[in-house]
Amino acid sequence: MAIFSILNMSQSNMFILMVIIPLILSQSARGKDCVCELQSSDPAFPENKLLNVEFTVSQCNGNITSEKMTEINSLVLGLQQRIWQLLDNVSMLEKEDNGNLYAAVSLRIIELELVEIQDLLNKLNRTTNKYQLLSEQTSAELQDMEDTMEELEKFDHTQVMLKQRENQRIKRDLEWCKDALNSTTPAPTLSPGRCGLGRMVSVSGPRTYSLTVYGTSYVYGAWGRDANPAPGEENKYWLVVLSSSNVHGNFIRQYGTLSTLILGIGPTDTYISSSNPTTNTIQGPNMVMYGNALYYNCYNTYSVCQFNMTTRAVSTVALPNDAGYNNKFPFAHLGTTYVYTDMDFATDESGVYVIYASTSNFGNVVISKVETSNPPVLSQTWTTSLHKKTVTNTFMVCGVLYATRYLDKEIEEIFYTYDTKTNEERYDLKINIKKMQPNIKYMNYNPRDHLLYVYSDAYIVTYETMFQEVQ
């Protein structure tokens, strides 16, 4: 109920006021003041809910700090260093003569180091459990805040917030456009096995953005081009949808051109098996095509499958038996988990890689090169300090692993690299990818055209990668 006091109002003005606004008027005793009661049909604005949201945001900002986010990495790195030191001391002890006083002292030092390592492990377990609880609480609070803000937006009758978001989006698009114009143009296409691109500086696009013939039926899938095609197969595109529970697939669809893929004209389907799922069919959305063979996670195992598109023969190679599979170490972000993404596959100028996590590497990312022989063989392997569940996607360019994370519904960020030639890790990349849909379920780089091929909530998308020569 709003109350207005109107002084020295004439009878004609009072009549106009009565006509314009439905008011209940009462004349005061003095005859000069008029008290008007306005009855609004709109419900009162729930200010307390807005204050609760502000308080929750303040709590989240206090609970989640950059120091806390890096604490686990620091503990793990400290633990790794202690273990390496322990191995050195044990090796030295083995070289010493039995019964030597120095050997006895070394043994005591090793016992003390084991106690310190156990303390570090206990602290790591406590910290991990604490952060897991914090993550769950924060996720619930974020969902509550989102629901509350959607409810409060109903009071925004003039659509001020909607217009503000549109203006922010336009400003962001202008900045992207400006960055793309100022950035270095992409390097010319190089044949597989050669690298001279320099460092990645930006990603522009999308260049392609379309639904497939399946519409929005399958939100998990993958697509792209063969990174090392046979002669005459250079223009083909392939598409795989996970048609069983958004987890499993049993056939590969190929098109002669990008246009025929988008229009759904003249596809060729090649089946791994008539059943889905079954032994050696596809599990999870991550896969690549290389040398007329599809590489993917075999159904219900920790093995890599190689499916020959011509002979329809399947060959396999097993990852280490502590490698994650069946949702043990999937890609994820605070809001969701990308199911059955334990194994990722990537192509670059030198061939095929499988990216996964293992318990021996504390759930951190492991990179293994896949030799594309028949059967395939795992060759060199690299371990990183990047925890896999903090990542949404990975891809390889010239022997460098790039990792992305979810910022919001419109932005994915390339934030991390690992150089397999120098073993150098970086967490300070800030390359934004403009998303057309909230979640990117698949991403791979093709060395033939330097494009990122993305499958995002049933849409197929491509982005151009920009590089700058290192001085």
N, C-alpha and C positions, 0 to 999 in steps of 0.2 A: 504494500500500500504506500503510494508516494503522496506527500502533502505539500501543497504550494501556498504561499501567502502572497496575496495580490493587493497592493495598496492603492487607494483612491481610484477605484475602477468605476467608470460610468456605466449606466444601465445598458446602453447600446453595446459597449464592449463586452459586457457580461453576457449579453444575448448571443453575440458572435461566438464567444467561448463555449457557450452551451451547445451551439449548433455543431461546432467543429469536433469537440471532444465529449464523450459521454461522461458527464461529471455529476456528482451529488453535491449541491451547493447548500451552504448554511450561512446566513447573515449573522455577523457578530453583533454584540450588544451596542457597540459604538456606531454602527451603521456605515463605517468607512472601510473596515477590513472585511475581506471575504476569504473564508477558508474553503478550499476545494479539495475533495478527495478523489484521486484517480485510481480506478480499478483496472489493472492490467490482466489480460487473459493469458499472458505468457507466464510460465512457472518461474520462480525466482532462480537466479544463477547460483549454482552450488559452489560458492567460493571455497568452502572447506575442502572439497575434493581437489581443487587446484592447489591449495596450500599443502595438501597431503602429497601430491605429485612433486612439488618443489622440495619438500622435506626428503622424499625418497631419493630424488636426484642428488641432493646434497650428501645423503648417506652413501650412495654409490660412488660418488666422486672421492669420498673419504676412504672407502673400503678398497677401491680398485685404483692403485697407483702404479706408476711405471716401475718403482722399486719392487713392489710385490710381484709384478708380472715377470721380472727377470730373476727373482729369488731362486726359483726351482732350477733354472739354467745354471746359475752360479753354484748351487749345491751339487748338481750333476757334474759340472766341470771340475769342482774341487774333489769330488769323489773319484773321478777318473784319474786325476793327477796323483792322488794318494795310492790308488791301485797300481799305477805305473811305477811309483817309487817303491812300493812293496815288492813288485816283481824284480826290480833291480836289486833290492836288498837280499831277496831269496836267492837270486843268481849268484850274488857275491858269497853268500853263506855256503852254497853248494861247492864253491871252489876252495873253501878253506878246509884245513885238515881237521879231522875229528878229534875232540878233546882239547883243542886249542882254546885258550882263555878268550881270545878275540872272537872266536866263533860263538862262545857262550854269551858274550856281550851283544853280538849281532842278533842272536836268537831272542834275547830280551827286548831289543829294539823292535824286532818284528812283532813280538807279542803286544807291545805298546801301540804299534801302528795298527794292528788288527782291532784293538779296542777303540782307537780313534775312528777307524773306518766304520765299525759297528755303530758308534755314536752318530756319525754322519748319515748312515743308512736310516737310523731311527728318526733323525731330524727330517730327512727327506720324506719318509713315510708320513710323519705328522703333518708336514707342510703340504704334501700332496692331498691328504685327506681333508685338510682345512680348506684348501683351494677348491677341491671338488664340491664341498658343501657351499662355499661362497659362490661358485659358479651356478649351482642349482638355485640358490636363493636369489641371486641377481637375475637369472633367467625368469623366475617367477615374478619378481618385482617389475622387470621390464614389460612382461606381458600385461600385468595389472595396469601399469602406467599407460601402455598403448591403448588398452580398453577404455580407461578413464578419459584419455585425450580424445578418442573417437566420440565418446559420449558428450564431452564438453563442446566439441565442434558443432554439435546440433544447435547451440546457442549463437553461433556465428552466422546470423541471418544475412549479413551483408557480404559474406564470403571473403572477409579480409585475409584469413589464414590461407585459403585456397589461392588467392591472388599473390600472396607473399611467396608461397612455394613455387608458383609458376615463374615469378620474377627471379627467384634464386636459381631455378633450373635454366632459365634463359641466360643469366649471367655466367653460369657454369659452362654452358655450351659455347658461349662467346670466348671464354678463357681457353677451352679445349681447341677451338678453331684457331685462336691466336697462337697457341703452342704448336699446333700442327704446321701452321704456315712458317713459323720461325725455326722449326726443327730441321735436322738434316734429312734429305730425301733418302728413301731406302736404297741400299746397295743393289747392284745388278744381280740377277740370279746366278748362283754358283752351282757347279756340279757337285753331287754328293762327295764327301771326303775332303772338300776344301773349305777353309774358313778364313775370312778376312773382313768380317763385319764390324768388328770393334765392340763397344759396349752398347747395350740397349738403353735408349734414353726416353722413349715414349711409345705409346700404342694409340693409334688413331682408328676411327670408325665408329660404328660398324660399317663395313663395306657391303656385307650381305646380311639380310635379316628377313627371315621368312619361315612360315610354317611348312611342313611337308604334306604329302598326300594324306597322312594320318591325322592331320589337324592337331588338336590338343590331347589326343587319346593317351599318348605315351610321354610322360615327363622325363623319363630316363632313357638315354640313348647316346649314340656317338655317330660321327660322320667325318668325311674328309677325302683326301686323295692319297694314292699310293706314293710313299716318299721315294721309292726306287722302282718305278714301273717297268714292265717289259716293253720292248718296242711295239708301237701301235696301241698301247694301253694308256698313253700319257694323259688323255683328256677325261678319263673315267673318274666318276665319283662314287663313293660307297656310303651306305647308310645302314645302321643297325639300331633297331628299337628293342627295348627289353619288354617283350610282350607278355611275360608271365610274372605277375606281382610286382612289376617295375624293378625286377631283380635279374631275371634270366632271359636269354635269347638263344635262338637255335638256327637263325639264317641271316645271310648278308644280302642286302639288296644293292645292285649296281645300276648306274645310269651312264649314258654316253657323254652327257655334258651337264653343267650346272643348271642350265635352263630346263632340261628334261627332268632333273631331280626336283626342282621347285614345282614344276607343273605335274609331276607324277606320270610322265609319258615314257613308255617303252622300258620298264625295269626288267632286270634279270635277277632272279632269286636263286641263291646257292645255299642249300641246307646242310648244316653240320649233322643234324639228326632229325628224324620225323617227330621225336618226342621232345618235350620241353617242360622242366629241365631233366637232363639225364647225363650220364658220363660224358665228359669232354665238351659239353655245351657251354655257352658263355655265362659267366656270373659277374655281375657288376657292369657299370657303364664305361669302364676304362679299357681301351684297346687301340691298336694302331694297325695300319696296313703297310707292309714293307716287302718288296720283291714278290708280289702276288700271293702273299700269305698274311693271314690275320693273326695277331698275337694278343692274347687275353688271359684272364684268370679262369682256369678250368673249374667246372662246377664242383663245389664242396671239397676242394683240396687247396693246398698251398703250392700248386704247380702252375707253370706257364704253359699254355697251349699254343701250338703253332698249327694253324689250319691252312693247308694248301688249297687255294681256290680252284686249281685245275684238276688235281687228282682227288680232292676231298679227303685226303688223308690227314690224320691228326698225329702230331708228335708232341711230346711233353718233356719238360725239365723241371725238377723240383727245386724250390727255394730251400734255404736252411730250415730245419724242422721247428725252429722257434719263431719263424716269420708269421706275422699276423694274417689271418684270413677269417672269413665268416663274421665280419663286423668286429674284430678284436681291435684293430687300429685303423678305423676309417677316417676319411676327411671329414671335417666338422667346423662349425663355428658356434658361438654362444647360443644362437637361436635354434639350431638344428644339426642333425648328423646326416651325411650323405651315405646312405646305406650301401654296404658291400663295395666300398671303395678302398679296401685294404691294399690292393695292388693298383698302381698306376703304370701306364706304359707311355713311352715317349720316343719320338724319332728326331734325329738331328742329322748333320752332314756326314756323320760317321756310322750311323746305323740305329739300332734299337736298344732301349734301356727299360728295365723294370724298376719301379720305385715303390718301396714298401717300408715297414717298420718291424723291428724284432724285439723280443724281450731282453736279449743280451745287450741291445743298444738302448735299453730303457724306454722303448716306444718311440725312439727318434728315427728319423728318416734314414734309410739305407738305399744306395744306388748300385745296381748291378748291370753291367753291360751284357746284352744277350747276343751271342754269336748266332747269325742267321743260317747256320748249317742245318742239315736234316739228319738226326734230330738237333734241336737247338741246344746250345751249351752256355752256361754262365761263365763269364771270364772275370775281368777285374771288378772289384767291389770297393765302394767308398762308404764310410760311416759319417754321419753329420750329427750336430747337436740340436737340430730342428725337430721339435716334437710334432709328430704327424697330425695329432688331433687339433692343433692350432692352425692347420693349413686347409684350404679349400680345393686347391688344384696345384699341379706342378707341370712343367714342360722343360725340354732341353733345347739349347741353342749352342752349337759349337763347343760341346763338352761342358757347358755351364748349366746347372740346374737352377731354374727360376721357380719360386713358390708364391702363391697368392693367398690373400685372406679377405674375408668379408668385412667391408666397412659399413655399408647400409644397403638398402634395396636398389640403389642406383649406381653404387661404386664398388668395384673390386680392386684391390691394390696388390701390385707386385712389390713385395717388401723384402725378399730374401734371395740370395744367390749362393751357390756353392760351385767353385771352379774345380773340376776334376783334374786339371793339369797342375794347379798350384796348391790344392787343398785349402784354399782361402774361402772363408765364410763371411758374408755381409748381411746384416739385418737392417741396413739403413736405406734401402731403395724405397722410393715413393713414386712409383709409376701407376697412375690411375687408369682403370679400364671402365668406360661408360657402359653400364649394363642396360639391356632392353627389357629384361625380366629379372626378378629378384635373385634367382639361384642359378649358378653355372655348374652343371652336373658333369661336364666333360670339357677338356681343353687340351689341344695338342698343336705343336708348331710343325709346319711342313717346310723343309729346307729348299724345296723347289721354287716356291713363290713367296717365302718369308711371311706367310699368313698364319694367324692363330685360328684354328677351327674349333668352334664352341657349340655345344649343345646346351641350351638354356631353357628349361621348363617347356620342352616340346618345340622350341624354335631353333633353327640352324642359323648360326651367325659366324661371320669372319671379321677379323681385325688385322690391320697392317701394323707391322713392327718397324720401328725407326731405330737406326743405329748411328753411332758416332765413332769415328776412328780415334783410337787411343793414341795420344801424342807421346 
